Amino acid sequence: MKLAIWSTTTPRENSTHQELFRRQLEEVELAERIGIDQIWFYEHHLQPTAPVPSPNLLIAAAAQRTRHIRFASMVNILPFRNPLLVAEEAALLDNLTGGRLDMGIGRGLRPPEFEAFDVNQQQSREMFLEAFDVIRRVWADEEFVHRGKYWTVRKNGPLSPPLVQRPHPPFLVSAQSEDSLRWAAQHDIPFAQIDSMVEQAGRDQALYREVQTAHGHAAMPRLYLMREIHVGETDARARAEARPYLLQYWELWNRYTQFTQGGKLPDSYDFWRRQAPMLHAMDFDQIVANDMVILGSPETVAETMLRIAGRLELMGLAMIFKLGAMPYDMVERSMTLFGEEVVPRIRPILDRDAAGNRIAAAAALQPA
């Protein structure tokens, strides 16, 4: 099981964007030092609270500061860009990272972003599927002419630069609706879920496994579960430090609730019509009690992670350490405690075979 960090980008008061990105790159360096396997960056447009129009540029910058950690966009929003350009840019990143790129892809979620690009959000799934097929053909280095519903691509030369990883960088997709889960399982592509209840993730994992094996793939864990996290010296301190920033961060679900109530999310986003209001209605204690976040001392955090791993066969856990505009020193202290005192407690369990993860994690929680 892999440990990933979904590196959020929230501006702070009385600070510049230059400082924001400098600190973000330092976070990547710290993540590598404490034993994190992967770093993910998101893509948003015209959103002051998340000023990252290109996760790929962050990957290119961060790759020069690290040697081992892998990178992914979570996600490249395929309906917004020509798939030939997406494929070529990923090939360049595969070279710049030395083969440490995972290709995170998705169809986007925020209605204002689709409006900004004048893209019909109702067509986002069709656009995503068409773009995915083109990207794979470009990476296979075929010469072809694609005349699709949304794009025309004439590839009449070699992919330059060529890919480092063969046959191509691993795909990673954000998938929470049934259609997205079925599609990911058919292709045996790992899928990430943001703020899913453990019970929801378990049901989705079972559906994925059913479709995965029906299409001839081995029954392997493919779920990355995302969780906000904060580690403190004690449980009380961790909760007190995290609470104001976590509630600020959690407010994002109110924004999505407004989209649903305003009729801005099309029918193909029915999952989020139901999920966003439910998440926004949860209070702090409910969020914690349902293991929607991971808060506490190193011992408590390790126990929570093992409990989740005992209920799900995870490919990875993607953690969000920066909760809203939490001060940088508080984030760094939490990450350092995680590396020094949590990772040693969980690494022997999480490194075991995927098939034994649930049994081993459950056993680790039993009294001696």
C-alpha positions in Angstrom: 0.0 0.0 0.0 1.3 3.4 -1.0 1.3 6.6 0.9 0.5 9.7 -1.2 0.1 13.4 -0.4 -2.5 15.4 -2.3 -0.8 18.8 -2.1 -3.4 21.5 -1.9 -2.6 25.1 -2.8 -4.4 27.6 -0.6 -3.2 31.2 -0.4 -2.5 32.7 3.0 -3.2 36.3 4.2 -0.3 38.7 4.1 1.7 36.3 1.8 2.5 36.3 -1.9 1.8 33.6 -4.5 5.6 33.3 -5.0 5.9 32.4 -1.3 2.9 30.0 -1.7 4.6 28.0 -4.5 8.0 28.1 -2.8 6.5 26.5 0.3 4.7 24.0 -1.8 7.9 22.8 -3.4 9.5 22.6 0.1 6.6 20.4 1.1 7.5 18.0 -1.7 11.1 17.8 -0.5 9.9 17.1 3.1 7.5 14.5 1.8 10.3 12.6 0.2 12.4 12.8 3.3 9.6 11.3 5.5 9.0 8.3 3.3 6.0 9.4 1.2 5.7 7.5 -2.1 3.7 9.9 -4.2 2.8 13.6 -4.5 -0.4 14.7 -6.3 -1.3 18.2 -7.6 -4.8 19.4 -8.6 -6.0 21.5 -11.5 -8.4 24.4 -11.1 -9.1 27.5 -13.2 -10.0 31.1 -12.2 -10.4 29.9 -8.6 -8.5 32.2 -6.1 -8.6 29.6 -3.3 -6.9 27.0 -5.5 -4.6 28.9 -8.0 -3.2 25.9 -10.0 -4.2 26.1 -13.6 -1.4 23.6 -14.5 -0.5 20.7 -12.1 2.0 19.7 -14.8 4.1 22.8 -14.2 4.3 22.0 -10.5 5.4 18.5 -11.3 8.1 19.8 -13.6 9.4 22.1 -10.9 9.2 19.6 -8.1 10.9 16.9 -10.1 14.1 18.9 -10.1 14.2 18.9 -6.3 13.6 15.1 -5.7 15.0 11.8 -6.7 12.6 9.0 -5.7 9.1 10.3 -5.1 6.5 9.8 -7.8 4.2 12.5 -9.2 0.7 12.7 -10.5 -1.8 15.2 -11.5 -5.1 14.8 -9.7 -6.3 15.4 -12.3 -5.6 16.6 -15.8 -9.1 17.8 -16.8 -9.3 16.2 -20.3 -12.3 18.2 -21.7 -10.3 21.4 -21.4 -7.4 20.6 -23.7 -6.5 18.9 -27.0 -5.5 15.3 -26.2 -2.5 15.4 -28.5 -1.1 18.3 -26.4 -1.9 16.4 -23.2 -0.1 13.3 -24.4 3.0 15.2 -25.6 3.2 17.2 -22.4 3.0 14.0 -20.3 5.8 12.5 -22.4 8.0 15.5 -21.6 7.1 15.2 -17.9 8.0 11.5 -18.0 11.5 12.5 -19.1 11.8 15.4 -16.7 10.8 13.1 -13.8 13.0 10.3 -14.9 10.1 8.0 -15.3 8.3 9.0 -12.1 5.1 10.2 -13.6 1.6 8.7 -13.0 -1.0 10.1 -15.4 -3.9 11.4 -13.4 -7.0 12.1 -15.6 -10.6 13.2 -15.0 -13.5 15.0 -16.6 -13.7 17.9 -14.2 -16.4 18.9 -11.7 -16.8 22.7 -11.1 -19.4 24.3 -13.3 -17.7 27.7 -13.4 -14.6 26.1 -15.0 -16.7 24.6 -17.8 -18.3 28.0 -18.3 -14.9 29.7 -18.5 -13.8 27.4 -21.3 -17.2 27.4 -23.0 -17.4 23.7 -22.7 -20.7 21.9 -22.2 -20.4 20.0 -19.0 -23.1 17.6 -20.0 -20.7 16.3 -22.7 -17.7 15.9 -20.3 -17.9 12.1 -20.2 -17.9 11.7 -23.9 -15.1 14.2 -24.2 -13.1 12.4 -21.6 -13.5 9.0 -23.3 -12.5 10.4 -26.7 -9.5 12.1 -25.3 -8.4 9.0 -23.4 -8.4 6.9 -26.6 -6.4 9.6 -28.5 -3.8 9.8 -25.7 -3.3 6.1 -25.8 -2.8 6.1 -29.5 -0.3 8.9 -29.3 1.6 7.1 -26.7 1.6 3.9 -28.8 3.4 6.1 -31.4 1.1 5.2 -34.1 0.7 7.5 -37.1 -3.0 8.1 -37.5 -5.8 10.6 -38.3 -8.5 10.9 -35.6 -11.7 12.6 -36.6 -13.9 12.5 -33.5 -16.9 14.3 -32.2 -14.8 16.8 -30.3 -11.3 16.7 -31.7 -9.4 16.1 -34.9 -5.8 14.9 -34.5 -3.4 14.2 -37.3 -0.3 12.4 -35.9 2.1 12.1 -38.8 5.4 11.9 -36.9 7.1 10.3 -33.9 6.2 11.1 -30.4 8.9 13.6 -29.3 10.3 13.2 -26.8 9.6 9.4 -26.5 8.2 8.0 -23.2 10.6 6.7 -20.5 8.1 4.3 -19.0 6.9 1.4 -21.1 4.4 0.8 -22.4 3.4 4.2 -20.9 3.1 6.0 -17.6 0.4 4.4 -15.3 -3.0 6.0 -15.5 -4.8 7.2 -12.4 -8.4 8.4 -12.4 -10.8 10.1 -10.1 -13.9 7.8 -10.0 -16.9 7.9 -7.7 -20.0 7.5 -9.9 -21.0 4.0 -11.0 -20.2 4.8 -14.7 -16.7 6.0 -13.8 -16.0 3.0 -11.6 -17.1 0.5 -14.3 -15.0 2.3 -16.9 -11.9 2.3 -14.6 -12.4 -1.4 -13.7 -12.7 -2.4 -17.4 -9.3 -0.9 -18.0 -7.8 -2.0 -14.6 -6.9 1.7 -13.9 -6.4 2.7 -10.2 -9.0 5.1 -9.0 -9.0 7.7 -6.3 -12.0 8.8 -4.2 -12.2 12.1 -2.3 -14.1 12.1 1.0 -15.9 8.9 0.5 -17.4 7.2 3.6 -15.6 4.0 4.3 -18.8 2.1 3.7 -19.2 3.8 0.3 -15.7 3.0 -0.7 -16.2 -0.6 0.3 -19.2 -0.9 -1.9 -17.4 0.8 -4.8 -14.4 -1.4 -4.3 -16.7 -4.5 -4.6 -18.3 -3.2 -7.8 -14.8 -2.4 -9.2 -13.5 -5.9 -8.3 -16.6 -7.6 -10.0 -16.0 -5.7 -13.2 -12.2 -5.9 -13.0 -12.3 -9.7 -12.9 -15.1 -10.0 -15.5 -12.8 -8.3 -18.0 -10.0 -10.7 -17.4 -7.9 -8.7 -15.0 -6.3 -10.0 -11.8 -8.2 -9.2 -8.6 -5.8 -6.5 -7.3 -6.4 -3.5 -5.1 -6.8 -0.3 -7.1 -8.4 2.1 -4.6 -6.7 5.3 -3.4 -8.7 6.7 -0.5 -8.2 10.4 0.2 -8.2 11.7 3.8 -7.4 15.0 5.5 -4.9 14.4 8.3 -3.3 16.3 11.1 -0.8 14.8 13.6 -0.2 16.5 17.0 1.7 15.6 20.1 -1.6 14.6 21.8 -5.1 13.9 20.6 -6.5 17.1 22.2 -3.8 19.3 20.6 -4.3 17.7 17.1 -8.1 18.3 17.3 -7.7 21.9 18.6 -5.1 22.8 16.0 -7.0 21.2 13.0 -10.5 22.2 13.8 -10.7 25.8 12.5 -8.7 25.0 9.3 -10.5 21.7 8.7 -13.9 23.4 8.9 -12.6 26.1 6.5 -11.4 23.4 4.1 -14.6 21.4 4.5 -16.6 24.5 3.4 -15.8 23.5 -0.2 -18.7 21.1 0.0 -21.0 24.0 0.6 -19.8 25.4 -2.7 -20.7 22.2 -4.5 -24.0 22.1 -2.6 -24.8 25.5 -4.1 -24.0 24.2 -7.5 -26.4 21.3 -7.0 -29.2 23.5 -5.6 -28.7 26.0 -8.4 -29.2 23.3 -11.0 -25.7 23.8 -12.4 -24.5 20.2 -12.2 -25.8 18.2 -15.2 -27.5 14.8 -14.9 -24.2 12.9 -15.4 -23.0 14.3 -12.1 -25.9 12.8 -10.1 -23.5 11.3 -7.6 -22.3 14.7 -6.5 -25.8 16.1 -6.4 -26.4 13.6 -3.6 -22.9 13.5 -2.0 -22.1 17.2 -1.7 -25.1 18.2 0.5 -24.5 15.1 2.7 -20.9 16.0 3.3 -21.7 19.7 4.0 -24.3 18.7 6.6 -21.8 16.7 8.7 -20.5 18.6 11.8 -16.9 18.3 13.1 -17.6 15.4 15.5 -19.4 13.4 12.8 -16.5 14.0 10.3 -14.0 12.6 12.9 -16.2 9.8 14.1 -16.8 8.5 10.6 -13.0 8.4 9.9 -13.5 11.0 7.2 -10.5 12.7 8.6 -7.5 11.4 10.5 -6.6 13.4 13.6 -4.6 12.7 16.8 -1.4 11.7 18.3 1.0 9.5 16.3 -0.4 6.5 18.1 -4.0 7.4 17.3 -3.3 8.3 13.7 -1.5 5.0 13.2 -4.5 3.1 14.8 -6.9 5.0 12.5 -5.0 4.2 9.4 -4.7 0.6 10.3 -8.4 0.5 11.1 -9.2 1.9 7.6 -6.7 -0.5 6.0 -8.4 -3.3 7.9 -11.8 -2.5 6.3 -10.6 -1.8 2.7 -8.0 -3.4 0.4 -6.2 -0.2 -0.5 -3.7 0.4 -3.2 -2.9 3.7 -1.4 -3.9 6.3 1.1 -3.8 9.9 -0.3 -3.4 12.4 2.6 -4.1 16.1 2.7 -1.9 17.7 5.3 -2.6 21.4 4.4 -6.0 22.0 5.7 -7.3 25.3 4.3 -4.9 28.1 5.2 -3.2 26.2 8.1 0.1 27.9 8.9 3.1 26.4 7.2 5.0 25.6 10.5 2.0 23.7 11.8 1.8 21.6 8.5 5.5 20.9 8.6 5.3 19.8 12.3 2.4 17.5 11.5 4.3 16.0 8.5 7.5 15.5 10.5 5.6 13.8 13.3 4.0 11.6 10.7 7.3 10.6 9.3 9.1 10.1 12.6 6.4 8.4 14.6 3.5 7.2 12.4 5.3 5.7 9.4 7.4 3.3 11.6 4.2 2.1 13.2 2.4 1.4 10.0 5.1 0.6 7.4 5.6 -3.1 8.4 1.8 -3.7 8.0 1.3 -1.6 4.9 4.2 -3.1 3.0 2.7 -6.6 3.2 1.0 -8.3 0.3 -2.3 -6.6 -0.7 -4.1 -9.9 -0.1 -2.9 -9.9 3.5 -3.5 -6.2 4.3 -6.9 -6.5 5.8 -6.0 -9.5 8.1 -2.7 -8.0 9.2 -4.2 -4.5 9.9 -7.1 -6.0 11.9 -4.7 -8.2 13.9 -2.5 -5.3 14.7 -5.4 -3.6 16.5 -6.1 -6.6 18.8 -4.8 -6.3 22.4 -1.7 -8.2 23.2 
